[in-house]
Amino acid sequence: MFARISRLFRAEELKNSGSLARDLLASERTFLAWARTGLGFIALGVALEKVEAFAAISPTLLHLENSRTKLAAGVLVASGSLCVAHGTQRYFSTMNALQRGVFRPNAAGITVYAAACVGIAFAGTLLVLENDGGRREEDRQDQTTPTKSP
């Protein structure tokens, strides 16, 4: 049973002509970088969700009432998952192309990934400014509210 399963995942041997082995190993390192980046996004999204759960216990401690951290966490987890999926697809398409002796640059994937990163950065900036603005409003209200002395 195990031998049958291992045959499914075993790649065929290739003749190391020219720089094929070096190119395939570079492609594996690139895949690992995509996977590491995607897992980093996923971990950050999970951590952000845990901060939201902690804020539910003590919202005044973290000043996160009415925040959109759940949305931000979901976007990070989704983008991380897409990053891992794209890296996997790119690895196998590059491996097949190198076996045929051709190579196709990843212009579309890089463009989409860069646009997604800019979008996430912009949305994150808006979230930070929104949360900071709420805190400043609370501080102004606290300063204008007179305190009663006993």
ABEGO torsion letter per residue (X at the ends): XAAAAAAAABBBBBBBBEAAAAAAAAAAAAAAAAAAAAAAAAAAAAAAAAAAAAAAABAAAAGABGBAAAAAAAAAAAAAAAAAAAAAAAAAAAAAAAAAGBBBBBAAAAAAAAAAAAAAAAAAAAAAAAAAAAAAAAAAAAAABBBBBX
